[in-house]
Amino acid sequence: MRHALWVIMVAASLSSAATAQTGTSSAPAASPAPSREIAAMIARDMDGLMTLYRDLHANPELSEQESATAAKLARRLKAMTFNVTEKVGGNGVVGVMKNGEGPVLLIRADMDGLPVTEQTGLPFASKVRTKTADGMETGVMHACGHDTHMTAFIETARLLSSMKDRWQGTLVMILQPAEEVGRGARLMLEDGLFTRFPKPTHAIAFHDAANLPAGTIGYTPGYALANVDSVDIVVRGTGGHGAYPQTAKDPIVLGARIVGALQTLVSREQDPLDPAVVTVGSFVGGAKHNIIPDEAKLLLTVRSYSDETRERLIRGIERIARGEAIAAGVPENRMPVVTVKDEYTPAAYNPPAFANRMGDLLKSHFPAGRVVETKPSMGGEDFGRYYRADKSIDSFIFWVGGVPADQMAKAAAGQLTLPSLHSPFWAPEADKVIATASEATTMMALDILKR
């Protein structure tokens, strides 16, 4: 455990075990809390928080299987006197704390792990194995850092519940399932998140980052994360003998033409100032050296920001697949079949005025250089659905860096390639992520809900 940034008094440390059991902060509720006071509160709770983090890390659950995780964290919210509802949108948890009239602030953390076999070498590494929904046996790991998200979420709830004399309004703390498969937010919304519970005026979430130094905060006004679409193309031809290609319509060659032509959607049809990605992640066809198959299959991931760009890319994929088939002489009844998966992750958008307000607030509370404006990411995060459900909401998702200083230095010197999110080797400097995220989220909550 690394605590170089926090000096913890011995007497205060003795209270952390009780804090972890009761779910109440060891800090007194007195005058308005500056950031240094909040940092000290978090430092006193850190031993208990790291115990929770290690437990969550060692016991991950896949998307839509998060029942034990949800129950464990729901008990902590109940101990803090939140009004807790479980099984919202599957395994979702909603904790509501009303504290007079005022804004309604939603704070969200995601709970699911990934089908990844951990290779970090941590003493508390996950050894969990299970089966995916399609029956594949796999290891399970919090390779995207949701364990840090949940731990910081619990500390933020603890801090705010202990400082009710310093804020006014309503807290809606949600633990969301199924972020990794892009449908958890939708499931919670469809189960009445904005109708059964107080509808938020503001929404906040964070994500750990594998490209920022541990404890650094990054934020992006406007589009922060991308639309994520999965597209299947079944390329159909006429099978035959590999020695007599003139008797067949080869879907392998046609598929290769489609792959090449798809690159022009971004390089020649897209405004260079409006980023987009079209990646063919899988190309499967045929079973034997000397047989031309009847069909081949392409699997694509498509990334964009605006709805207009998303629609243009999808229509372009359909046009190119059909056009290349026509050029190859494929008959009408054998045209490629393009399927856009119904479930997609919409772009996460930070309304610029609110994002800049939160960014300025964080810069005023953290030392110089700890808060930086970052570029938009082509990654996906379904937190964006809450804003899309009601665009009057001031929504803000930000990054908290998790890369240890020594690794960052080696990477800068070209001596190390940093593992990315979703890597079996991703091990953030968890105490700094948790402390920074808890402090930042609490400071923003106190500003939004100020008396």
Secondary structure, 3 states (H helix, E strand, C coil): CCCCCCCCCHHHHCCHHHHHHHCCCCCCCCCCCCHHHHHHHHHHHHHHHHHHHHHHHHCCCCCCCCHHHHHHHHHHHHHCCCEEEEEECCCEEEEEEEECCCCEEEEEEECCCECCCCCCCCCCCCCCEEECCCCCEEECECCCCHHHHHHHHHHHHHHHHCCHHHCCEEEEEEEECCCCCCCHHHHHHHCCCCCCCCCCCEEEEEEEEEEEECCCEEECCEEEECEEEEEEEEEECECEECCCHHHCECHHHHHHHHHHHHHHHHHCCCCCCCCCEEEEEEEEECCCCCEECCEEEEEEEEEECCHHHHHHHHHHHHHHHHHHHHHCCCCHHHCCEEEECCCCECCEEECHHHHHHHHHHHHHHCCCCCEEECCCCCCCCCCHHHHHHCCCCEEEEEEEEEECHHHHHHHHCCCCCCCCCCCCCCCCCHHHHHHHHHHHHHHHHHHHCCC
